[in-house]
Amino acid sequence: MQDVMQPIGTPDGLFHDGNPATGQLGTIVSALWLNASQGAIRSTQSELLAVLAAAGVGIDPGSTTQVIEAIKKIAWGGTGAARPTTLAGYGITDAYTKTATDSQMAGKANVATTLAGYGITDALGYRGELDSAQINTATNIGIWRVLYSGYSTTLVVSDAGGSVGSVQTEYAHTGLVRWRNKTDGTTWSAWRNLATQATTLAGYGITDGATQASVATAISTASPPGLVALFGIALNTAPPTGWLVADGSAVSRTTYSTLYAAIGTQFGTGNGSTTFNLPDARGVFFRGFDNNRGIDVGRVYGSEQGDALASHTHTPPNQTGIAATVSSSGVKTLGGSSYDVLANVGYTGGGETRPRNIALLACIKF
């Protein structure tokens, strides 16, 4: 069969009548397009005639149903054949018919409804229902539903090596789960609660894990409240978690109760009731408290101390050929004349005395 023929060569692919009044020309049909149309029509006719020939249908110019009749004959077989209703009618030879399938399935087991139906012999089956009195004498092996008000109760009776063992479980609407047991004709044991979902490590029997409390204690021991440390974090960023900048600020005695318990009002009373002051470690060096050693005598714990130089003297050199003596008060006598030693010594230095250092951010643990 030929491909779809091309439309007429007008802008919209349609035929148009001419209009003498307006000077509009009609569509010009070329020999090329007519030949193409003729070829497409003949090709389609040839295809349809081939279908008729394959079905053994002769050409009848007065019939409009020959093609569909031919298709039915080819698909269903035979002259005037109806739609097949069997596998053989469609020429299928490698499938079971319904009758053959029924024959093959005859005698096969249906879906089992019991354990025994599946050949299972080592499982307890459901036996039925018992009331609260019948459970005391039940000896038939199996699983029983016990009729209790407000509880979902199950009784399991099993073979305990020649004896009959019974285990009863109860689940209350309150969420309580408990159980009891007995053997043969003995009395029931006391009710025992089944373990609920544990909420602690100990509840799961874990003895080598760290609880939240133990971790908190370890952290507190490693960095107890009141510890002051230096940090090299970026300037103007928040201090590390659990730390405050030691800048002398007044903070809440309630919010930072652990730190308040550790340092109290040692560095300031805040507003006197609800706040207290942090130590102000900005721009100063740390010095260990003397604590009666005798080096920094009279020092108050937590107090700030200004800079100072140790007491000392400066002695100018002797003048050549001039006898010199120095009194205990620091006055030096040269050739019989007295001079103030300090008046002859120059000075140097800045506004404080300090060692080489680096500026870091001092923070206090809360």
C-alpha positions as CSV (number, residue, x, y, z in Angstrom):
1,M,0.0,0.0,0.0
2,Q,1.2,3.5,-0.8
3,D,2.0,6.1,1.8
4,V,-0.6,8.8,2.5
5,M,-1.0,11.0,-0.5
6,Q,0.0,14.7,-0.3
7,P,-2.8,17.3,0.0
8,I,-3.5,19.8,-2.8
9,G,-0.8,22.4,-3.1
10,T,-2.7,25.4,-1.7
11,P,-1.7,27.4,1.4
12,D,-4.3,25.7,3.6
13,G,-4.3,22.3,1.7
14,L,-7.9,22.7,0.6
15,F,-9.7,23.2,-2.7
16,H,-11.3,26.6,-3.5
17,D,-13.8,27.9,-6.1
18,G,-12.8,30.9,-8.2
19,N,-14.7,34.3,-7.9
20,P,-14.8,36.3,-11.1
21,A,-16.2,39.3,-9.3
22,T,-13.2,39.6,-7.1
23,G,-10.7,38.1,-9.5
24,Q,-9.9,35.2,-7.2
25,L,-8.7,32.1,-9.1
26,G,-10.0,28.6,-8.4
27,T,-7.7,25.9,-7.3
28,I,-5.6,24.5,-10.1
29,V,-5.5,20.7,-10.1
30,S,-2.3,19.6,-11.7
31,A,-1.7,16.3,-13.6
32,L,0.9,15.5,-10.9
33,W,-1.6,15.6,-8.1
34,L,-4.3,13.7,-10.1
35,N,-1.8,11.0,-11.0
36,A,-0.8,10.7,-7.3
37,S,-4.4,10.5,-6.3
38,Q,-5.1,7.8,-8.9
39,G,-2.1,5.8,-7.7
40,A,-3.2,6.0,-4.0
41,I,-6.8,4.9,-4.9
42,R,-5.6,2.0,-7.0
43,S,-3.2,0.9,-4.3
44,T,-5.9,0.9,-1.7
45,Q,-8.2,-1.1,-4.0
46,S,-5.5,-3.6,-4.6
47,E,-5.0,-4.1,-0.9
48,L,-8.8,-4.6,-0.4
49,L,-9.1,-7.0,-3.3
50,A,-6.2,-9.1,-1.8
51,V,-8.3,-9.4,1.4
52,L,-11.3,-10.6,-0.7
53,A,-9.2,-13.1,-2.6
54,A,-7.7,-14.5,0.6
55,A,-11.2,-15.2,1.9
56,G,-12.4,-16.6,-1.4
57,V,-15.0,-13.8,-1.8
58,G,-15.8,-12.7,-5.3
59,I,-16.1,-9.1,-6.3
60,D,-19.7,-7.8,-6.1
61,P,-20.0,-4.1,-7.2
62,G,-23.4,-3.9,-5.6
63,S,-22.2,-5.0,-2.1
64,T,-20.8,-2.7,0.6
65,T,-20.0,-5.5,3.2
66,Q,-17.6,-7.7,1.3
67,V,-14.5,-6.5,3.1
68,I,-15.9,-7.1,6.7
69,E,-17.2,-10.5,5.5
70,A,-13.8,-11.4,4.2
71,I,-12.1,-10.4,7.5
72,K,-14.6,-12.6,9.5
73,K,-14.0,-15.6,7.3
74,I,-10.2,-15.2,7.6
75,A,-10.4,-14.7,11.4
76,W,-13.2,-17.2,12.2
77,G,-12.9,-19.6,9.3
78,G,-15.4,-21.0,6.8
79,T,-18.2,-19.4,4.8
80,G,-20.8,-17.7,7.1
81,A,-18.9,-18.9,10.2
82,A,-19.9,-17.3,13.5
83,R,-17.5,-16.0,16.1
84,P,-15.7,-19.1,17.5
85,T,-16.4,-20.0,21.2
86,T,-13.7,-22.7,21.6
87,L,-9.9,-22.9,21.5
88,A,-10.2,-25.2,18.5
89,G,-12.3,-22.6,16.8
90,Y,-9.4,-20.3,16.8
91,G,-7.0,-23.0,15.8
92,I,-5.4,-23.3,19.3
93,T,-4.1,-26.8,20.0
94,D,-1.6,-26.4,22.9
95,A,-4.0,-25.3,25.7
96,Y,-6.4,-27.2,28.0
97,T,-10.1,-26.7,27.5
98,K,-12.3,-26.0,30.5
99,T,-13.4,-29.7,30.5
100,A,-9.8,-30.8,30.4
101,T,-8.8,-28.4,33.2
102,D,-11.7,-29.5,35.4
103,S,-10.5,-33.1,34.9
104,Q,-7.0,-32.3,35.8
105,M,-8.1,-30.5,39.0
106,A,-10.5,-33.1,40.1
107,G,-9.5,-34.8,43.3
108,K,-7.1,-32.0,44.3
109,A,-7.4,-30.7,47.9
110,N,-9.3,-27.5,48.5
111,V,-7.9,-24.7,50.6
112,A,-7.5,-26.1,54.1
113,T,-9.2,-24.4,57.0
114,T,-7.4,-26.2,59.8
115,L,-3.8,-27.0,60.8
116,A,-4.5,-30.6,60.2
117,G,-5.7,-29.8,56.7
118,Y,-2.2,-28.6,56.0
119,G,-0.7,-31.6,57.7
120,I,0.6,-29.6,60.6
121,T,0.7,-31.8,63.7
122,D,3.0,-29.9,66.1
123,A,1.1,-26.7,66.6
124,L,-1.7,-25.7,69.1
125,G,-5.0,-25.1,67.5
126,Y,-7.8,-22.8,68.6
127,R,-10.4,-24.8,70.7
128,G,-13.1,-22.3,71.5
129,E,-14.3,-20.3,74.5
130,L,-14.3,-20.9,78.2
131,D,-15.8,-18.9,81.1
132,S,-14.0,-18.0,84.3
133,A,-14.9,-21.2,86.1
134,Q,-14.2,-23.6,83.2
135,I,-10.6,-22.5,82.9
136,N,-9.8,-24.1,86.3
137,T,-10.6,-27.6,85.0
138,A,-9.7,-27.3,81.3
139,T,-7.4,-30.1,80.2
140,N,-7.9,-30.2,76.4
141,I,-4.8,-29.2,74.6
142,G,-5.1,-26.0,72.6
143,I,-5.7,-22.3,72.8
144,W,-8.8,-21.0,74.4
145,R,-10.5,-17.6,74.6
146,V,-11.6,-16.8,78.1
147,L,-14.8,-14.7,78.5
148,Y,-14.0,-11.9,81.0
149,S,-15.5,-8.5,81.4
150,G,-13.1,-5.7,80.6
151,Y,-10.2,-8.0,79.7
152,S,-8.9,-9.8,76.6
153,T,-7.9,-13.2,78.1
154,T,-6.2,-16.2,76.5
155,L,-5.7,-19.6,78.0
156,V,-3.0,-21.9,76.5
157,V,-3.2,-25.6,77.6
158,S,-0.3,-27.7,76.5
159,D,1.3,-31.1,77.1
160,A,4.1,-30.6,79.7
161,G,5.8,-33.9,79.3
162,G,3.0,-36.1,80.6
163,S,1.4,-33.3,82.6
164,V,-1.0,-30.7,81.5
165,G,0.4,-27.1,81.7
166,S,-1.9,-24.1,81.6
167,V,-0.8,-20.5,81.0
168,Q,-3.4,-17.7,81.2
169,T,-2.6,-14.1,80.0
170,E,-4.7,-11.0,80.5
171,Y,-4.6,-7.7,78.7
172,A,-6.7,-5.0,80.4
173,H,-8.1,-1.9,78.7
174,T,-5.7,0.1,81.0
175,G,-2.7,-1.4,79.2
176,L,-1.8,-3.8,82.0
177,V,-0.6,-7.2,80.8
178,R,-0.2,-10.0,83.3
179,W,0.0,-13.8,83.4
180,R,-0.3,-16.9,85.7
181,N,0.2,-20.6,85.3
182,K,-0.5,-24.0,86.8
183,T,0.3,-27.7,86.2
184,D,-2.3,-30.5,86.3
185,G,-4.7,-29.9,89.2
186,T,-2.5,-27.5,91.2
187,T,-3.7,-24.0,92.1
188,W,-2.9,-21.0,89.9
189,S,0.3,-19.1,90.6
190,A,0.1,-15.5,91.6
191,W,-0.5,-13.0,88.8
192,R,2.8,-11.6,87.4
193,N,3.0,-8.5,85.2
194,L,4.7,-8.7,81.8
195,A,7.4,-6.2,81.3
196,T,6.2,-3.0,79.6
197,Q,8.4,-1.0,77.3
198,A,11.5,0.1,79.2
199,T,12.4,3.7,79.3
200,T,15.9,3.4,80.9
201,L,19.1,1.5,80.2
202,A,18.6,-0.5,83.3
203,G,15.1,-1.4,82.2
204,Y,16.7,-3.3,79.3
205,G,19.3,-4.8,81.5
206,I,22.1,-2.7,80.0
207,T,24.8,-2.2,82.6
208,D,27.7,-0.8,80.4
209,G,25.9,2.2,78.9
210,A,26.2,5.8,80.0
211,T,23.0,7.4,81.2
212,Q,22.1,11.1,80.6
213,A,22.8,11.7,84.3
214,S,26.2,10.1,84.2
215,V,27.2,11.9,81.1
216,A,26.1,15.2,82.6
217,T,28.1,14.4,85.7
218,A,31.2,13.6,83.6
219,I,30.9,16.8,81.7
220,S,30.3,18.8,84.9
221,T,33.3,17.1,86.5
222,A,35.5,17.8,83.5
223,S,34.3,21.4,83.2
224,P,32.7,22.4,86.5
225,P,30.6,25.5,86.8
226,G,32.8,28.5,87.5
227,L,35.8,27.3,85.4
228,V,37.3,30.2,83.5
229,A,39.1,29.3,80.2
230,L,40.5,31.2,77.2
231,F,39.0,30.6,73.7
232,G,40.4,31.6,70.3
233,I,37.0,31.8,68.6
234,A,36.2,34.6,66.2
235,L,35.6,37.9,67.7
236,N,31.9,39.0,68.4
237,T,30.7,35.4,67.9
238,A,28.6,33.6,70.6
239,P,30.7,31.7,73.2
240,P,30.7,27.9,73.1
241,T,27.6,26.1,74.4
242,G,27.6,26.1,78.2
243,W,29.8,29.1,78.6
244,L,29.4,32.9,79.1
245,V,31.9,35.6,78.3
246,A,33.6,36.7,81.5
247,D,33.0,40.4,81.0
248,G,31.5,41.4,84.4
249,S,27.9,41.3,83.2
250,A,25.0,40.8,85.6
251,V,23.1,37.6,84.8
252,S,20.1,35.9,86.3
253,R,20.5,33.9,89.5
254,T,17.7,31.6,88.4
255,T,18.7,31.0,84.8
256,Y,22.3,30.4,85.8
257,S,21.5,28.8,89.2
258,T,24.4,26.3,89.0
259,L,27.0,29.0,88.3
260,Y,25.4,31.2,91.0
261,A,25.8,28.3,93.5
262,A,29.4,28.0,92.5
263,I,30.6,31.6,92.6
264,G,27.8,33.5,94.4
265,T,28.3,37.2,94.6
266,Q,32.1,37.0,94.7
267,F,32.4,39.2,91.7
268,G,29.4,41.5,92.3
269,T,25.9,41.3,93.7
270,G,24.2,42.4,90.5
271,N,20.9,44.1,91.4
272,G,21.1,42.7,94.8
273,S,18.2,40.2,94.4
274,T,17.8,38.4,91.1
275,T,21.1,38.8,89.4
276,F,24.8,38.4,90.1
277,N,28.0,39.5,88.4
278,L,30.4,37.5,86.3
279,P,34.1,38.1,86.8
280,D,35.5,40.7,84.4
281,A,38.6,39.1,82.8
282,R,38.9,41.6,79.9
283,G,42.4,43.0,79.4
284,V,43.9,41.4,82.6
285,F,46.2,38.5,83.4
286,F,45.2,35.7,85.7
287,R,47.1,35.2,89.0
288,G,46.8,32.3,91.4
289,F,45.3,33.2,94.7
290,D,48.0,33.5,97.4
291,N,45.9,31.6,100.0
292,N,48.3,32.4,102.9
293,R,51.5,31.5,101.0
294,G,52.9,34.9,101.8
295,I,53.9,36.2,98.3
296,D,50.8,38.3,97.5
297,V,50.1,39.2,101.1
298,G,46.7,40.6,102.0
299,R,45.2,39.9,98.6
300,V,41.4,39.5,98.6
301,Y,40.1,36.5,96.6
302,G,38.6,37.5,93.3
303,S,39.8,41.1,93.6
304,E,41.4,43.0,90.7
305,Q,45.0,44.3,91.2
306,G,46.7,47.2,89.4
307,D,50.1,47.0,87.8
308,A,53.2,47.7,90.0
309,L,57.0,47.3,90.0
310,A,58.9,45.8,92.9
311,S,60.8,48.3,95.0
312,H,64.5,48.7,93.9
313,T,67.3,51.3,93.6
314,H,69.6,52.5,90.8
315,T,73.3,53.3,91.6
316,P,75.2,55.5,89.2
317,P,78.8,54.6,88.5
318,N,81.7,56.1,90.5
319,Q,83.6,59.1,89.0
320,T,87.2,58.4,88.2
321,G,89.5,59.7,90.9
322,I,86.7,60.8,93.3
323,A,86.1,58.9,96.5
324,A,82.4,57.9,96.8
325,T,80.3,56.4,99.6
326,V,76.6,55.4,99.6
327,S,74.5,55.7,102.7
328,S,71.8,53.2,103.7
329,S,69.1,55.7,102.5
330,G,70.5,55.6,98.9
331,V,72.4,58.9,99.0
332,K,75.8,58.8,97.3
333,T,78.6,61.1,98.5
334,L,81.1,62.1,95.9
335,G,84.2,64.1,97.0
336,G,82.5,65.4,100.1
337,S,79.3,66.5,98.3
338,S,75.9,64.6,98.6
339,Y,73.7,63.8,95.5
340,D,70.2,62.3,95.2
341,V,70.8,59.1,93.2
342,L,67.4,59.1,91.5
343,A,67.9,62.6,90.2
344,N,70.7,61.3,88.1
345,V,68.8,58.3,86.5
346,G,66.7,58.6,83.3
347,Y,63.4,56.6,82.6
348,T,62.0,54.5,79.8
349,G,58.9,52.2,79.1
350,G,55.2,52.5,78.4
351,G,52.0,52.9,80.5
352,E,52.3,49.4,82.2
353,T,54.7,46.6,82.9
354,R,53.8,43.3,81.1
355,P,55.3,40.2,79.6
356,R,54.8,39.3,75.9
357,N,51.2,38.0,75.5
358,I,48.3,37.1,73.2
359,A,44.7,38.4,73.6
360,L,42.1,35.6,73.8
361,L,38.4,35.6,74.9
362,A,37.9,34.6,78.5
363,C,34.7,32.7,79.3
364,I,33.2,31.1,82.4
365,K,31.4,27.7,82.5
366,F,27.9,27.9,83.8
